[in-house]
Amino acid sequence: MSGSQTRSPEAELGLLDATMIGMGAMIGAGIFVLTGLAAEIAGPAAILVFALNGVVTAFTGLSYAELAASIPKSGGGYAFVREIFSDLPSFIMGWMLWFAYMIAGGLYALGFAPNFLELLHVYGIVPPPDEVGAVMLPVVDVGVPLAFLLAFVAVLSMVALNAVSTAASGSAETIFTIIKVSILVVFVAFGFASPMFSGAEFQPLFPQGAGATAILPAMGLTFIAFEGYDLITTVTEEVENPRENIPKAIFVSLIATVIVYLAVVTVAVGTLGAEGLADAGEAGIAAAATSFMPTGLPIIQNGGALIVFGAVFSTLTALNAVVIASSRVAFSMGREGQLLPSFGQIHHRYGTPFVAILASAVVMLGSVALPTQSAGNMASLFFLLSFIIVNVAVIRLRRERPNMNRPYEMPYYPVPAVLGIALNLLLAGVLVEYLIRTDPLALALSVAWILLGGLAYFALERLRVPSESGQTTTDTGMTTEAED
């Protein structure tokens, strides 16, 4: 492609930037909208739900850390599977991850719109979001809801930022994530100091009529909130000293996120009560903040407004993170010859995977049209499947290449990887059973996407030009130009 060339991206991200990419994705809209839903299913045990999900996630995090240190290539789970498995399985892995990240991006964009409108409403700029969202804007004689227009603007803004500069997108992620974490810290501080929390009741642990069996469905529902640390590995080659910094970023982001989640959920349950939190549903955290935070705060008028402000930054940071991740998976697949070659090229001026970013943006914008619940369920299923495969990959790599350079090795191998496989399989099974009962469309679309991936694989195989004598293949499967 004119203006692009085949080369590796420059390492412009530091340890802090890499950590913020993981935290920015994990501390997204999930903590704001899923807490009330978890409380509805599990009652005060919602705290336990988030803690257990953190443990389940940590097992797979250990596998990601070992693989990233051993295979310092961009592309995340796809790059690891590509290193170990044959062409078709590695293609399907990349195909699933690419789509899951793009779907997540569409969901974050849709989440940004109502939160942004609510923020404007707080300051009296626009009517309530339910009225604004119904306003139809004429676009080529076709009515487009304002919320959808805002979602498109959010995607295009993050895509433009990523297309012109990796360093700028990384810096934006760091700044936005620090802001939203600070907001949550303020929420937690006011909550722990509130008289409402001093009289908190966390018993009975489960709602009446429910028992420990409520834990698994609630875990399956909220697991997507812990997806994000894996995004760090998609930009491995763009991080300074990746063999050391990527594992550190994974662990720091996971630990910090789990601490933030547990503190926020504990305050929300302790102040509003599990029943009140469940009644508030997706607005649970905002309702809790309104109940105990003072009014008349500088700039931010009240607790509810503060949480809406945080939700706006959360959706933007999560959106930016998945734009980064989806494009790097596509870039890695293009560089490996498993997507069109132009996907694997770096722009000569901007130093970014320009074509991969634009292609990811197109699918991301299209995914906005998918039913929101089905899209979220598809993303959750694909992430769980990819985590299972990554845990299998670390075991297979240990067996096939025992003497490989591993700057980081998981402790007590293979126990964490085996537990990661078993627990992710359990959650995937629970999710599939849930989809069969409540959302067969999501299951059908998931199968359809994988089948489409198989067709795309064989179509690309027919189009692929055999390697010329002027090219050589590295031991990692990457095609590079031979030196003169």
N, C-alpha and C positions, 0 to 999 in steps of 0.2 A: 504494500500500500504506500502511496506517495505520502511523504511526511512522517513515516514511521519506519522503524527498523527493529531487527531482531537482536535484542540485548537484554541484559538483566537490569531491573530497576535500581536506582541509587538508594543507599541506606540513609534515609533522612529522618528516621524516627528513633527517639531514645526510649529508655526503659519506662519513663513516665507516660509517654505517648502510647506505647504498646499497652500498658496497664489500663489507661483510660479508654482505649478501644474496647477492651473486655468489659470494664465496668459500665461504660456508656451503653453497651448493648444489653447487659444484664439488668442494670437499674434503669429499665425503660418504663413504658406505660404499665408493665405487668404488676409492679408493686402497688400501683394506684388503683387498678381495676380488679385485680384478682384476689386481694385480701378479703373483701366483703364476700365474694363468691366462695372462697375457702371456708370462711366462718359459717356460711349457710349450710355447708355440707358437714363440716367437722366440729363446729362450735369452737370453744376455746382451744381445742386441739389443733386449730389452724397454726398455732405457734409450732407445734410438733411437726406438722406437715412441712413447713418451710425448712425446719431443721433437718428432717430426714431427706428431703430433696437435696439439701446441701451436701449431705453425706454421700448420697447416690452419685451426685455430680462429681464429687471429689475423686472417686475411683477412676472415672473416665478422664478427669483432669490429669491424673498421674500418667495415664497412657499418652495423652496429647503432649505432655511435657517431655517424656522420654523420646517420642518420635520426632518432635520438633528439634530437640537438641541433636539427634542422630541424623536427621534429614533436613538440613536448613534450607528448605525450598518453599517458596510461596505457593499457596493453594490449599493449605489446611489439610483436612481429612483426605481430600482427593489426592494431594501430593504423596501422602503416606501410602495410600492404597495403590497408587500408580507404581510406586517403588517395588511393591511386593506381589501384587496380583496381576493377572493377565489383562489384555486389552479391554474386553467387554465388561468384566466386573468393575474395573477402575473407571471406565466411561460412565457406567450406571451410577456409581458413587458420586462422581463429579456432577452428573446430570441432576441427581436428587438434591445435592447440596446447593448447586447453583439456583435451582428453582425455589428451594426452601428459603434461601436468603432473600430472593426477589419477592416472594410472597410476604415474608416478614416486613420487607420494606414498604409494600403496599399497605399493610395493616398499620404500620407506624405512621404513614402519611395520612391515612384515614383517621387515626387517633389524634394527630396534630390538629386537624381542622376544628373539631368541636371544642377542644381545649383552648385553642387560640381565640375562637369566637366567644367562649365563656370569659376569657381574660378581658377581651374588649368590652364585654357586657358589664363586667365588674366595675369598669371605669366609665360606664355610661356612654360608650362610643357607639354601640349597636344594641338592638333589642336582644332578648334572650335567644340562645342558640337554636332552640326548637323553632323559633319564628324565622331567624336568619337562614337556617339550613333549608327552609322551604322556599326561599327566594330563588327564582329562576332567572338566570342571566342568558340573554340571547347570544348564542355563538353559532354563526352561520345558520340562523333560523332553527337551531336546535336548543331547547332549554337545557341548561347545565346547572345543577345545584351549586350554590356557592361553596359548600363544604367540599365537593369534588374538585372545584377549581382551586381551592386552597391546598388540597392534597397534591394536585399536579404541580403547583408552584413550589411546594416544599420539596418534592422529588427533584424537580428541575434545578432548584437552587443548590441542593447537595451534590447533584451530578455535575453541575458547572464547577463547583468548588473542587471536587475530586479530579475532574478532567484536566484542570490547569495546574494543580499543585498538590502533590502528596503531603508536603510539609504543612501547607495551609490547612488541608483537611484534618491532619493529625493535630495541629494546634487548636483548631476549632473544637475538635472532639475533647481535648483536654480542658479547655476553658468551660465549655458547656457542662461537662461532667462534674467539674469542681463546683459549679454553681448549683446544680441540682442536688448533689450530695450535701452541700452546705444547707440547702433548704430542708432536707430531711433531718439533718442534725438539729436544726432549730426546732422542727416539729417534735423530735424525740426529747429534746431538753425541756421544752414547755410541758410535754406530756408527763415526764417523770416528776416534774415539780408541781403538777396539778393536784389539788385535793381530790379530784375524781379518781386519780390513779391510786392514791393512798388507800382508798376503800375498794380497790378492784377485787372482783370475784372471778376466779378462774375455774370454779367448780359449779356444777358437774363438768368434767372435762369434755364429754361428748353431749350433743343435744339429746333430748329425751327420745327414746326409741332408736337411737343410733349407738353404735359401739365402735370398737376398733376397726370394724370393716369400713367405716367411713374414711379412714386414713388413705387407703389406696386410690379411690376415685378423686379425692381432693388433691393427692399428689400428682395424679395424671393431669388434672386440670391446670395446676400451677407450675408444672415442670418447665414449661416454655420460658418462665421467668428466669430460669438458671442457664438458659442457652445464651452464649455470648463470649465466654472465655475462649471458645474454639476459634472465634474470629481473629484472635491475636495471631494464630498460626497461619492465617491466610496472607499476612503481610511479612512473613519471616525475612525475606530478602531485603525488605525496606527498613529493617530494624538493625541498629548498630549492635555488633557482637551478638548475633541471634542465638548461638548455642548456649550462651549464658543468660541473656536477657529474656528470651521467650519463656523458658520455664519459670523464671522469677515473676514475670508479668502474669502468667497464668495463676500462680499460687497467690500472689498479692491481690489480684482482682477477685478471685474466688473467696478468699478469706474476708476481705473488706466487704464484699457484697453480702455474704451470709450474715455478717455482723449487722450491717445496715438493715437487712430484711428482718432479722429477728427482733431488733430494737423497735422498728416501725410497727410490726405486727403486734408485739407485746403492748406497746403504748395504745394502739388502736383498740385491741380487745380489752385492755385494762381500763380505758376511759369510757368508751362507748358501749362496751359489753358485746359479747358475741352475737346476741340477738339483735341489738341495735345496729351492729356492723353488717349483719346479714340483711336486715331490712333496707339498709342504704345501698346494698349491692355494689355496683361498679363505682359509686361515689362514696364508698365507705371511708376512705382515708380523709377525703375532704370534709365529710360529715364529722369525723372525729376531731379534726383540727378546728372546725367551727365551734365545737362543744367546749373546748378548754383553752383555746388561744385568745389573747386579749384583742379587742378591736382598736381601731385608730392607730395601727402601726404605721411608721413612716413608709411612704410610697405604697406598701402593701396594706390594704385596709383591714383585713382580718385573716384568720387562719385558713378559711376556705380559699380565699384569694391566693394566699401563699402556696397552697397545694396545687391550685390550677397553674400558677406561675411555674412551679416545679414540673408539672406534667407537660407543659409546653416544651421546656428544655429537655425533658426525658424523651419525648417522642422525636425531637430533632437529633439528639445524640444517637439514639438507637437507629434512626433512619440513616444518618451519616455512616455509622459503623457497618450497616449491612450493604450500603452502596460500595464501601471499601471492600467488604468480604466477597460479595457476589461477583464483582468485576475481577478480583484476583483469582477466583476459581475459574472463571471463563478464560482469563489470561493464561493461567497454568495449563488448562486443557488445550488452548490454541497453540501454545508453545510445544506441547507434547504431541501435536499433530492429531488431537482428538476433537478439535473444532476447527473452523476455518483458520488458516494461517494468520490472517489479519488480526484475529483475537489475541494472538501471542506476540504482538509487536508493541514496542515502546515508542511513543511519540518523540520525534527528534527534538522538539522544542520544549515540551512540557515535562518530558521524562515520566509520563504516566501511561498505563495501558488504555489508551484513549478509546480505541474501538471496543474493547471489552466493557468499558464503563458505559458507552453509549448503548451497546446492545443490551446490557443488563437493565439500563434505564427504560428501554422500550418495553421489555417484558414486565418490569416493575409497574409501570404505568398501566399496562393492560390488566395486571392482577388486581388493580383497584376495583375492577368491575365484578370480581368474584364475590359470592356471598361471604360476608366477613367471618361468620362462625366456621364455615367449611374451609375457608382459606387458612384460618388459624389452626384448625385440626390437621390439615394437610401438612403444614409446616412442622407441627409437633411430631407427627408420625415420621416424617422424613428425618428429622433431627435424631429421634430415638434410634431409627434404623442405622443412621450413619455412626452414631456413638457405639453401637454394637459392633459394627465392622471395624472401627478404629481399635477397639479393644482386642478383637481377633487379630488385627494387623500387628500389634505390638508383640503378641505371643508368637506369631509366625516368623516375624523378623528375628526374634531371639533364637528361634530354632534354626533358621536357615543361615543366619550370619552371627554366630555367637561371638566372633572376634571383632565385630564392627565397633568403631569408635563411638562410645556413648558417654558424652560429657555428663549427662544426668541419667541415672537408673532408678526406677521406682523401687521403693523399699518392699520387702516381703514378696517379691515376684514369685509366682504369677497370681497371688491371691487378689490384689486390687483389680487386675484385668479380668479375672474370672468373675469376681463379684460385679464388676461393671457390666459384663455380658449378661449375667443372670438377672440383675436388677433392671437393666434397661429392657431386656426381653419381657420381664414381668409387666413393666409399665406400658410397653408397646402392646402386649396382649390385652391389658385392661383398656387401653385406648381403642384398639380395634373392636373389642366387644361393645364399647360405648358407641362407636361410630355405626356399627351394624344396627344398633337399636335406635339411635337418635339422629345420625347424620350420614346416611348411606351415600349421599352425594359426594361428601369429602372422600370416602373410600373409593368410590367409582372414579373420581377425578385423579386420585393418587395412582391407581392402577393404570389409568389412561396415560398419565404423564410418563410412567415407566415404560409402557409399551411404545409410546411415541419416541422415547429415548432409544429403544432398541431399533426402531426403524431409522432414526437419525444416524445411529452408529453404522448400520450397514450401508446407508446412502453415502455417508462420508468415506467409508472404506472404498467404495467404487470410484469416488472422486479423487482419492488421495493419489498423488503422483509419487512413484517410487523414488527413494533417495538417490540423488545424483552422486557422481564420484567426488564432487566438490564439497560433500557433506560427510560428517562423521557422527556417530552416535556415542554418547558418553555412557558410562556404566549406570547412570541413573535414568537412562532412557531419553535424555534431552538431546534434541538435534541442534547442532551448532555449525557455523561455517568453519570449514577447515582453514587453518592459517597457511599463508603463502610460504 
